[in-house]
Amino acid sequence: MLPRFLLDTHVVVRWLMESKKLSREQTRSLMEAIRRGEPLALSAVTLVELAVLTSEGRLRISLEDIFDELRANPLFRVFPLTYEIASEVASLGRVLRDPADRAIVATARVHRLRLVTSDQRIIESKLVPVID
């Protein structure tokens, strides 16, 4: 089964550490997908962002624990960066400043996924359908 949703980095963090901080719509959509047996997609850039957050001490969990959880959980499917995604990043222009946000949005667009995010810049950009 193919995923319908791509999780933004902060949604992954909330999922693993503070699930009560997910919005009602995010929780409902993700739980419904899980009940149907759908995987949840992550951009490879999310793994890099998680590494940066842990190395800067901004998360209270080790990178090894995060990666072990993501690897062990069959729900998560990591989408690699590809030439098509990089080209999509270039086509987005300067609407989003953060290169990681651009790569995540481009991944969602290329794979035709809804992005689960609370990032207002992404939501307001209307570059990709979101669940906020």
Beta strands, then each sheet from edge to edge (+ up, - down):
strand 1: 5-7
strand 2: 40-43
strand 3: 76-79
strand 4: 114-116
strand 5: 130-131
sheet 1: 3+ 2+ 1+ 4+ 5+
end
